[in-house]
Each structure stands twice: as structure tokens, then as C-alpha cells.
Amino acid sequence: MDYIFDKKIKINQSSRYKMTSDTNHLAHFMEIRKSDKVLDIGTNNGALALVAALFTQKQVIGIDIEDEAIACAQSNASLNQLNHCHFEKCKVQDFSESNFNVILCNPPYHIAYLNKADVKQFDEELNLKDLALHSYRLLKDQGRLYLVIKAYRVAECIELFKQHRFALRRIQSIHHSLDHQASSVCLEFRKEGKDHCIVCPPIIN
């Protein structure tokens, strides 16, 4: 048993479907309104979807390609009595429901505790270009996408999302200490948004 978001959400997790500190940072970075319909791509144990469900009265859906992840996430939704949050085994490429206000994603494009095969599989299943393409398809105009990614891929990420008609609206770097370079970065993109970016104070782990 673990907790996220100032212990407001209880999470049962296994060694494979486990939260990282980036999950918690993105949970605090994202802004969810009570009328937001939310999609969590690559939901893992459901942590981000469950945090979103605290704030919205609308539907929250988490998708993942792993049966065990979906079972874990659904169990955590029941544990926290968040009945408007549910989970489906599905690739985002095959997901047909649309008109979401918010998309969340914490993709393991590079995470130390995952082995190389796991990282390679995720990149093959959903690379950054595909994430941008399908996020545009699934979001309403002016819909928001919240993403946390390793710092060395930020330039690539911003360029790809700009090509797919997303504007960067907020950015926040994550550091192990004041003496370290950023390890990860939280990003908020807006579909068909205007270029006006807020740089938030950095997070020190």
C-alpha cells in the first residue's frame, strides 16, 4: 500500500506497476476542473486517473495495453470509492471515444527501474509522435494535455507537439537538488492554443 497526492489517494501496487516520483509531481502539476472529461494514457496502476477523479464530476477513463495494469487500476478505483473512474485494455491508436477536455500521460520512455525491453516496447507501442497525433484526435479544441518526460527529450517533445498544432502553456522542471540539472519536466500543452508559456518554479526532490 502506498499513497499519492498528500495521502488523499491509496494505491496498491506491484513491483511492475509502481509509481515513481514523477507520477506524484505530475499529479500536483495538472489542473483538473469539475466539468473535465479525462483520459489517462498508459494508466499503469491508475494513480493519475484517480487523482483527476477527485476534482471532476465527469467521466475519467484510463487505458493501458496490459491486463495486469488494468486489474490493478480498477482495484484501486474501488479501494478509493471513485466510481466515475474506470479502466479499459486498449491501445490509444484503437481508442475511439473522443471529446476529452484533458489527457494525462506519464510515459516510461526512459525510467531506470524498467529494463531495456520494457522501454523499447513502450516506444514501439506509442512513441512521442503517435502520442501527439492521437492526443489531437481525442481532445476537444483548447483541450489540455499534461505530460511528464525526461529532460533530455524536452526539445524533441515540444517540437513534435508544435507540429501537431499544440501550444506549450506551462513548464516545470524537476531536480534532485539545487546543484543538479533537471531530471524530468512537467509540460502542459493546449490543442489549438496560443503561444504563451508560463515557467513555473522548479521542483526539488
Salt bridges, closest charged atoms under 4 A:
ASP6 OD1 - HIS28 NE2 3.96
ASP22 OD2 - LYS150 NZ 3.42
GLU31 OE2 - ARG170 NH2 3.83
ASP36 OD2 - ARG144 NH2 2.85
GLU66 OE2 - ARG16 NH2 3.81
ASP67 OD2 - LYS89 NZ 3.26
GLU88 OE2 - HIS86 NE2 3.41
GLU97 OE2 - LYS37 NZ 2.85
ASP118 OD1 - ARG16 NH1 3.39
ASP123 OD2 - ARG153 NH1 3.81
GLU124 OE2 - LYS120 NZ 2.44
GLU125 OE1 - LYS91 NZ 3.37
ASP141 OD1 - LYS191 NZ 3.75
GLU156 OE1 - ARG153 NE 2.98
GLU188 OE1 - ARG170 NE 2.71
GLU188 OE2 - ARG190 NH2 3.41
GLU192 OE2 - ARG165 NH2 2.60
